[in-house]
Amino acid sequence: MIIRPILRGRDIKRYGYNFADLWLINTHNGIKEKGIPPVNINDYPAIKNHLDQYYPRLEKRQDKGDTPYNLRNCAYIEDFFRPKVIYPNMTKFLPFMYDKHNYLTNQKCFIIVGENVEYLTAFLNSSLFKYCFRDNFPELQGGTRELSKIFFDKIPVIEVTKEINKEFEKLILKLQVLIAKQENTKEIEIRIDEKIFGLYSLTEKERKTIGFVEIQ
């Protein structure tokens, strides 16, 4: 499918999202180094017919691909189709979403791919992360934080086994079901916090000091 759902920064919530029913025609420009060819618009006559209404504007684009119908080159286009963490570039609430449904994003989001992204999603949403690292990100007007990559580089994250990562994945998927039903998720989020506290060997006093951190 080349018509893909797209999320904006404002759509990202803690563990989940509010989908605004926005879609992108992903006529990507391929990746020549990997032998992935550009999308041939002639293979999609209905989409070509739709885009032809805007052809004069498409033709004038400075960021077009091999043809006016193609998007500009994107070396990481394949990463959108892997399990990933999505988070907004600017936010007051520090929300991180786990996505395995191949959502695309606009320029107001960042994505993280790699190993154990389920555990990483849990860690980034945890009370421990917010308590310890919220101030790592510069504060802008109105309490908004800038979550650029450079501010993540010095945050230590312990490595976990595949088995532990799977435990976090199960909890996150349960959370997402509850979020979709608009049900309370605090019980599972506290369970996740406790697992994170345990991985970092926090004492009972340290756990009580941190508590359950929810930015509102």
N, C-alpha and C positions, 0 to 999 in steps of 0.2 A: 504493500500500500504506500502511495506517495502522499496521501492526505493524512497528516498526522496531528494529534492533539498537541496544543502548546500551552505551557504555563508561564505566567509572568511572576515577577518578584512578589507582587501583592497577593498572589494566589497561594503562596507557600505558607503552610501552618506547621505547628509542631507535629511531626510524624505524618501529616496528611496535607490536604490541599482543598481549595475551593475552585473547582473547574468552571471557568467562565464560558464554556462552549466555544472556544476559539481554536481555529485549525490553521495549519500551515501546509501549503502545497510544496512538498519537499522535492522539487526538481533539482536535486543536488548536482554538483559539477564533477562528481566522481573523485577518486584519488589515484592519480596516474602512477604513483610509486607502488601502489598495491594492485594495479591492474583493474581497478574498479572504474568502469566507464561512466560518463555523465548520463543522466536520464535523457532519453530521447523522447521529446515531447510528442512526436508522431505516434508513439506507442499508446498515447492516451488522448484520443481525439476529442473526447468531451472536455477534458481539462484544457487542451489547446484551444478549443472553441471559446471557452470562458476567458482565457488569458488574451486571446486575440482582441477582445474588447478594449484592452489596455495596451495594445502593442506599441503605439507611439511613445508612451511613457516607459515601457519596458526597454525599448530600444535606446532611450537616452540615459539609462542607468549607468553610473560609473562603476558599480560593483557587480556587474553581471558576469556570468560564467562564459562558457564557450559560445553560447547563443543567448539572445535576450531572454529566453525562457528559463535559462538555468540560473540557480543561485551562485553566488561567488564561491570560490574555493574554501573548503573547511576541512583542515587536516584531521580534526577530531570528530568528524561526523559519525563514525562508528561508535563512539563512546555513548552517544545518546541511546543506543540500542543494547546497552549492558546494564546490569543492576548498578544503581548509582545513588549518591546523596545529592539532593538539590537544595540550595539555600539562596535567599535573596542577597543582593550585594549591599543593600542598606535596609536596616530593620531595627525596631525597638525591642522586638520580642525574641530574637535569636532562635528562629525556628529552622529545623532541619528535617527534610522529608526523605524517606526511603522510597525509591521508585524502581519497579521491575516491569513496568508496563510501557516502556519506550517513549515516554513523553519527551517532546522537544521543549526548549525554553527560549525566552527572549533574552536580550542583552542585560536585563536586570537580575539575572540569576547566574550563579556559578554551579558547576557540577564536580563531583569527586567520584572517580571510578578506581577500581583496584580490588585487592583482597579484603575480605571481612568488612565490607561496607555496611553490613547490617549492624555489627557491633559498633562501628564508628558512628552510625546514626544514633544509636542508643547513647553512646558516650557524649556526643555533641548536644543531645537534648537533655542530658542528665543534670541534676541539681549540682553535682560536683563540678561539672564544666562551667555552669553559669556562675557558681559561687567563686571559683578560682580564676576564671579567665575572662569574665565579662569586660573587665577594665583593660584587657589587652587590645581591645578594639577602640579606636578613637570615637569620641562622642561628638555627634553633630547636633544641629538644632533640634530641640524637642525630645532629647533623649535617644535619638536614632543613632545606631552604631554602624560603622563602615566595616564590612566583613571581607575586605580584600585578602587575597591569598597571602600576601607578605606578612600579615598579622597572625596567620596560622602556623607559620614555619617554626616558631619556637615553642609551640605547645606540645609537651610530651604525651604520647599515647602508648600505653603498653600493648604489646602484641598478644594475641589470644589464639587458641587452637581453633581448628575448624569446628570441633564439637561445641566449644563455647559460643562461637559465632552463630551456630545453628540454634542454640538456645535463645539468643537475642532475636534471631530472625522470627522464631515462632511467636515471641512476645510482641514484636512489632506488627506482625500480620494480624494478631488478635486485636491490637490497638486500632489498626486501620479499619477493621470490621466495625468496631464500636464507634469510631469516628464517623463512618459512613451512615451509621444508624443514629447519629447524634446522641450517643449515650456517654455516660461518665467514664473517663479513662484513668482517673487518679489512682485507683487501686493497682492497675498494672504498671503505671509509671513509677509508683513507689517500689514495686517489686524490681523494676529495672534499676532504680537508684540503689537498692540494697545489693543487687548483684555487682554493680559498679563499685560501690563502697568496699565490697568484699575483695574484688580484684585488686584494689589499691591498698588493701590491708588497713583500712581506717579503723580507729578505735571507736568505742561506743560514744565517748565524749566528742570526738570529731564528727561523728555522724549526727549527733544531736545539735552540734553547733551549726552545721550546714542546713539540716532540716530538709524540707521540700521547697525548692525554689521555683516559683512560677512568676515570670515577668508579665505584668499586666499594664 
